[in-house]
């Protein structure tokens, strides 16, 4: 059962890679390390509002029902 309406909000901080490892050695070990840092002050905030609408005509089959 889904709610008829609601909202979600989340924050995605920026992450900058200063050194990105390239290549791998045996057993999937990186050839060189990577260095990165996260910028909490520079982030994106996402907010999504939704409302579900159900509509079915009386004389039509439910499109969500299993096919026979």
N, C-alpha and C positions, 0 to 999 in steps of 0.2 A: 504494500500500500504506500503510495507516494503522497506527500503533502501537496495540497492544491497550490500553495504559494509559499515563497520563502526567499531567503537571500544567503549569499556566501560572501565572505570577505577574507582575503589573504594578502600577505606581504611577501614580496620576492626581492631580497637584497641583491645588489650587484656583486659579482665575483669577477675579479680580474686575474688572469693567469700571467705571471711575470715570466716564468719559464715553464714551457710545456714539454713533457717528455715525448721524444720521438723514437720509435723503434722499441723492440723488445729482445731480450736475451732468451736463453733457454728457460723452459718452465714458466713462460709468460712474465718474467721479471723485467721491469722497465730498464732500458739501457741507461737512462739518466733520470734524476728526480725531477719533480715538478714543484714549482712554488707559486702560490696564489694567495690573494687576500680578499676579504669580504668587506664591502663598504656599506655598513648598516645605515648611514645617513643618506645614502643615495640608493633608494629602493623604489620599486613600483608597487603600488597598492591597487589591488583589483577588487572590485565589488560587483557582484552579479545578483540581480533581482530576477525572479522567475514566477510565472503563473502558468499552471497547466490548464489546458482547455480540452475538454472531452466533448466530442460531438459525433453522434452516430444517428443516422436516419433510421426510422422504425423499420422500413422495409429492406434494409441492407444488412448484410452479414457483418459481424464485428471483425474488423481487419486484424485485430490482435488475437483472435481465437485460432486454435490449431487447425491446419488445413486437413481436410478429409480426403 
